Structure formats: C-alpha cells, structure tokens
Amino acid sequence: MKIDWLGAALVALVLGGFQALIEAVPQDGLTTNNLILGGAV
C-alpha cells in the first residue's frame, strides 16, 4: 500500500485549521483573523 503524502498533508492542514478556528471563535467571537482563518480552510 502506498501513502499519498500530499493528500495526507492537505488533510492534516485542513483539520488543524478547523481545530484552530473552533478553539478561537468561542474566546474572541468572529474577529477578522478568525474570518480569514475560516476562509483559508
């Protein structure tokens, strides 16, 4: 079985971005940085 490293890296980045967004929104509300992070993910 061969691992698709590019796909694995993209999945890790997307999930990490969602986690960061979910952690930031309850603390600060919808700030500009949170909206940018959400748009990037």
C-alpha positions as CSV (number, residue, x, y, z in Angstrom):
1,M,0.0,0.0,0.0
2,K,1.4,3.4,-1.0
3,I,0.6,6.5,1.0
4,D,-0.4,9.7,-0.8
5,W,1.8,12.2,1.2
6,L,0.4,15.3,-0.5
7,G,-3.1,14.3,0.3
8,A,-2.3,13.4,3.9
9,A,-0.6,16.8,4.4
10,L,-3.6,18.6,3.0
11,V,-6.0,16.7,5.2
12,A,-3.8,17.5,8.2
13,L,-3.7,21.2,7.4
14,V,-7.5,21.4,6.9
15,L,-8.2,19.6,10.1
16,G,-5.7,21.7,12.0
17,G,-7.2,24.8,10.6
18,F,-10.7,23.7,11.7
19,Q,-9.4,23.0,15.1
20,A,-7.8,26.4,15.5
21,L,-11.0,28.1,14.2
22,I,-13.2,26.2,16.6
23,E,-10.9,27.0,19.5
24,A,-10.6,30.7,18.7
25,V,-14.2,31.6,18.0
26,P,-15.7,30.9,21.5
27,Q,-12.9,33.0,23.1
28,D,-12.8,36.0,20.8
29,G,-16.0,35.9,18.8
30,L,-15.9,36.4,15.0
31,T,-12.9,38.6,14.6
32,T,-11.2,39.5,11.3
33,N,-8.4,36.9,11.9
34,N,-11.0,34.2,12.6
35,L,-12.8,35.0,9.4
36,I,-9.6,34.9,7.4
37,L,-8.7,31.6,9.0
38,G,-12.2,30.2,8.2
39,G,-11.8,31.4,4.6
40,A,-8.4,29.8,4.3
41,V,-9.7,26.4,5.5
